[in-house]
Amino acid sequence: MADETVFDKKKSHRAKQAGRKAEKKKNKTKLDQSNLSARQRNPKAFAIQSAVRAERQFRRREDVISKKQHIPQVDKTPLEPPPIVVAIVGPPRVGKTTLINNLIKSFIKTNVTNTNGPITIVTSKKRRITLIECNNDVNSMIDIAKCADLVLLLCDASFGFEMEIFEFLNICQVHGMPKIMGVLTHLDMIKNAKTLKTTKKTLKHRFWTEVYSGAKLFYLSGIIHGEYLRNEIKNLSRFISVMKFRPLSWRMTHAYVLADRLEDITSQELIRKDAKVNRDVVLYGYVRGVPLMKDSSVHIAGVGDMKISELSYLPDPCPLPSKEKKRHLMERERQIYAPFAGVGGIVYDKDAVYIELQGSHSHKKEDEETNEKKALLKNVVETKETVDEQMQESGFKLFSGGAVIYPDMIKDDEYLQQNKNAESDASDSEDEGNDSDSDNDSGIDQSEKEEKKNKLPWDNNSEGGSEGEDNDDDGEMSVDGDDKQKRGVSDDEDDSDSDEEPQNEEDFGMKWKEKLGEKATEAYLDRQKTSKNIMKLVYGEFEIGNKSKNKKDEDTEEEDEELGGLFKKVTDTQKKKHKEKERLDLDECSFFYALDKPNLRDWTTETNKQFLINNFVTGKRSADEDASELLKLDDASDGDDEELYGDFEDLETGEKHKAEEKTETTQETGTKRKAELTKSEILDKKMKLKAKFDSEYDNPDDHRIKGDHSYYENLKAEALKQSELNKSVFENLDQGLRIEVEGFRPGLYVRMLFKHMPSEFVTNFDSSYPILIGALNMAEQNIGFVSCKVKKHRWYKKILKTNDPLIISLGWRRFQTLPIYSKIEDDMKCRYLKYTPEHVTCNMHFYGPITPQNTGFLALQSVNNNTNEIKQVGFRIAATGSVNEINKSTQIVKKLKLVGTPLKIYKKTAFIKDMFTTTLEVAKFEGARIKTVSGIRGQIKKALNKPEGAFRATFEDKILMSDIIFCRTWFKVDVTKFYAPVVNLLLPAGAKNAWQGMKTKGQLKREQNIKNDANTDSMYTEVNRAPKVFKPLVIPKNLQKGLPYRFKPKEKSTTLSGINPKDKFKNRIAVIKSPAEQKVSNVMKMLKTNYEKKKEVQKEATAQRLQKHKKQLEEEEWRKLKRQKELKKKICRHLSKVGNKKKPQL
Amino acid sequence: MVATVHNDLIVYKGSNFFRQRLLLATLSGRTIKIEEIRSTHDDPGLREYEVSLIRLLDKVTNGTRVELSETGTSVYYQPGILVGGQVTHSCSTQRGIGYYLEVLLALGPFCKEPLNAVLQGVTHSDLDVSVDKIKTSALPVLLKFILVDDGLELKVVRRGAPPLGGGEVVFKCPVRRSLRPLQWTQWGLVKRIRGIVYALRVSPTMANRVVDAAKGVMLNFIPDVYINTDQCRGSNAGKSPGFGISLVAETNEKTFYCAEAKSTDVGTGDITLPEDQGRECAQRLLDEIYRGGAVDSSFQWLCALWMALGQKDVSECIIGPLSDYTITFLQHLKEFFGVMFKLEVQQSGSAGEESDDEEVTPASKVKMTCVGIGYVNISKRTL
């Protein structure tokens, strides 16, 4: 046996050389399977084994996909984005400043002495960040939450999370959650390794529940030489520089600026005269969010609503490195800009020169001397301005003996203005070193600038501006003619105008006919021609970019040149004014030719028909649309393609026939609309189409069943397309014009001048407070009634009372207002609530700034940093919510029961009094439903005239005099119009966190120690109760009889008065009668006895008589019955006799 | 012309563009004052139709404050919140219903509740676009901005010719939170001509004669011409006699050009020949087609308004040559909203290549590009 096993070697497998299997295998190897997917090689393995499981898999996949989907948003980040705002937030003494210092050192390798205000640094080739520290003031926390993109939330691990952190997180949630990174510091304070581990874990999980699970929490394990560990900071900075951000809805609709520099440019003289004079303040910062429009009003958080009186952009003080390809940032490109902290490069601008003092010198407060120096420097820096002004003042002579011409004089001439504009624009672009010249379509023509040289100011009649308004003014027409001739000369310069020329010549001939219609016709024909500087035609002379227009009042110019003493020469200004006056009161009409109908061209004539014929589907199409052309090209290209598109040929040919016919008929008339595309272009197009087709239909890799996500994909594609368009459409535009059209796009560094700022803003300036300037969209500067839903924060200890002042942070603003809480009933009625309910949302109405719906807000009862108060309240955020609706009036009602009593009651009618006081009131309530307490319903009918205010009412049943009658009504409650912005930035430096607005009534009373008199009804008084007296126990006689002796009441029985009736007379005095009286009483006694005897006898006699009478009656009755019986007998007998007689006959 | 701004109050002079100014003030929520309204005229102050417009605006808003001076030559207008809802308004017969309807059309998408307005008055007027034109040509423009048509409707219940009117229309407009950005640079080719001829209190043959004449012209260009006649009877015909035509050219990119003509008012003494009217209207339509663009020339301003009121995205639209009204409207848009359009003249086709036959120059087109101001409907309620 054993031997056998040893020797029994298994026979090795020998593959079949012939037969079915061998053939199969041969076939398999014959195909080249190297580039096939596993699925194609072995389709069986991928076949669906179980339909149920496949279905489940599919469903799960779809679930996962749809969970990932968000509504696609148009990405609005500009090509050169503004620096990312990184806010460092935390309670005091957790190491915020140290962290900022370390971060700056790690990014740009310099030390800063001061971390006040925003610090902008370049961190990488494509990214800049603005670091800002948040101080421990709830106002700053709110403002920071509104502008921060990334928050580093610092927490002392040895202490744990403090209330400020939760408050800040809550503020963030309300105003749009920025990215939040937790940073745990002071970890070295925990000595025990195990406690360290558990602390980290618990803190992490607590943090996750607040932010989201998986949120990044950094550990800074300790401080060495006053600095955090280098590689930990390095890690943190890496995280910061790769962070991605999601757009937040409020910031994607509003522009905002976090000011990083402030200058007071009020003239020193004014300040000297009055230190409290309103200041002109310039603020600088990067535009963020969306483009900032020039004349939008803004809200400066902590100051109030302001109007930007001047807005211009400046060269970036902290620019991104140049576009050259390189791996790292150069050392000199690692820039820092932080005027409030006292660092930054040398910056020149309109108001001041700013010089960096590397670290060793700290920024000192500006005193008088530096201000003077600044003023001096300002003069030097403003050279650009002064050149302009000099130009303004210098005049020149054209001809010898001619008048000197000043720029102001020709200001009113439209044409020159345009030229000037163009010129100034050119100079502008030169100044900035931008070589981008305005192109033709921007409205500022290069060609015109050239033309300017050979044109005099007055030989031109503003061709663009007045075409539509030509009037029948002879003199002007001649000027017009001249102009046309001149243009004929100058037109060879710009060839694009050449095709318009013959038309003009024709017009020239017609011009002399003095006919209104003709004039209008001509004007309108002209309009249809190219009008190149159309933007000027529409907007006139507009400010371009930084240039501000010098407005001159035309009214001041009143010199009329006299010609020959009689006629006044009509100057251009006057003409314009005249025209304007004519237009002033015209009828408004939106037609193309408003009021004067021109003679139209006759479109039916052959020549004119050609203008039009191609606007119809029957006309000839452009080359890339014309089917026949395309087919021809198809034929020309190789045959493979034809095969590919064979499917479509049927359709195409059908159309083709049609198209050809038409083209034949209109062979002479129709002309090509568009240049033929070259063959290669069309081939390109075709290849693209083919690729698209392939990608759509041949998808060999993945044979999985897929859900239909085309709707989502389309949305996404649309959003992408829009964002690309947003970026590209103004790309080539001149910078100045671009800003006009688009606004100051995010990423630009702007200078904003605010006039008439309160002086306290400057004098009490504290750079540790952020200056947030938020733009207000349309209608948001207005104030109205805001209705919102609100929920009291569950950590806030008190409930909120209606009409108690509340500080609300909504949009950019923080303000105090008086809210009214209400509840929406089922019939959409807002019912007044005196207090906020707990744990449920309710409605809140207040008078405040108009803010778009769904904007979140939070409410505080006080922004005061009084530690006692905070300790008392615990959590400062009283409520959170969002805006529901805006209106100009409110409809909040309160239930009101009017009570009356019946005066007189008839059957179902009753007169009711006390419900109203006057007849007028009753009249208002006629027909109202009323009700008694017992539920009898009725109606108010009419007022009575006697007791004033009484009325007649009918009820469904008779009411009682004791009934009370109710009338249930609704009483409208008005919202108090109180709105006070929190102006904490104007408060003195130390007390910025102590803003105190309106106080609650309770607060005031507590402060002034006023106590209400208590309601006497509610007061406690001594209770005096009389002892209870019970009724005597009375046992009925029958019961007494049956009782055993011991229970039988004995002689002495108690009564109410407590005296035995037997003893009643005990105390009485015995009466002894006189003999006469005795005699009388004896007689009386005898008489009585006698009388009684007599009565007794009488009674007996009566009884006997009655008995007798009864007997008699009975006897009589008996006799009567007997007689009746006999009679009956007789009758019956007779009847029976009669019956017997009749029977036989039947 | 130019507005002066005092402390957020915009002051204008003159009665012209009264409607534009009130409309934009209502939308922007800015207070305006218009002074010197016909102050030098024999009949100074506001006209009846302008007062009627103020009334209408008061009906669709809440919290509007209007102060008229004693002479009526100056108006102070502080707009409220747009409410919409059910509105009935009998318009002044001095102007057509179109005067009021255009305002409602512009305001409609921004109301608190869907607008359901009944307007009574003159449906066809010389000065204003007729209700037919708004229905056929302006509603498709709005549809481009709101995309989904849930209840956008204009129904002509009765027609009424000037001077007495007696017409009635019902306008319903849905409410939107914001408008979509629009890219409309293709307008395609005219594929069909439709039209409607109405005859109010005149012989029905008039209508047929108008149709014949108009068709005669249009058939030169395209075979697909179909014109309806609307013979109104009894109360449906309004109070005054008259007849008119409105022609619509539809392109394959859903652009509708519309032209119209109407008979002269009764009592003026002039007589309109139906044939002339038909021909004139056809000519006007051809003129409109020649001007081209994605929007009918009368509604350029509406398109511009809705583009400006869009989200903060780029909108572009190519239109025919700008009308005076549109130019002023664009100026006003800048004053009220601070929005400026980039306007470029499209060198249509290839000017260089077609120098050989320079006869064929289509009217220059203007490309309007703007960034919306991010206007949202603040009156709508969210739950």
Interface residues (C-beta under 8 A of the other chain):
Chain A: V74 K76 M252 T253 V290 P291 M293 K294 D295 S296 S297 K307 D441 S442 G443 G468 E469 D495 S496 S498 D499 E500 P502 R527 Q528 K529 T530 S531 K532 I534 M535 L537 V538 Y539 G540 F542 E580 R583 L584 D585 L586 D587 E588 C589 S590 F591 F592 Y593 A594 L600 R601 D602 W603 T604 T607 K609 Q610 F611 L612 I613 N614 N615 F616 V617 T618 G619 R621 T671 K672 R673 K674 A675 Q722 L725 N726 V729 F730 L733 L737 E740 V741 E742 G743 N777 M778 A779 Q781 N782 G784 I850 P852 Q853 N854 N884 E885 I886 N887 K888 S889
Chain B: M1 D8 K13 G14 S15 N16 F17 F18 R19 Q20 L27 S28 G29 E36 I37 R38 T40 H41 N62 G63 G80 I81 Y99 E102 K112 L127 D128 V129 R177 P181 Q183 L189 V190 K191 V217 N220 F221 I222 P223 N252 Q283 R284 L286 D287 E288 I289 Y290 R291 G292 S297 S298 F299 W301 Q311 K312 D313 V314 E316 G320 P321 L322 S323 D324 Y325 I327 L330 Q331 K334 F337 G338 V339 M340 F341 K342 L343 E344 V345 Q347 G349 S350 A351 G352 E353 E354 S355 D357 E358 E359 V360 T361 P362 A363 S364 V366 T369 C370 V371 I373 G374 Y375 V376 I378 S379 K380 R381 T382 L383
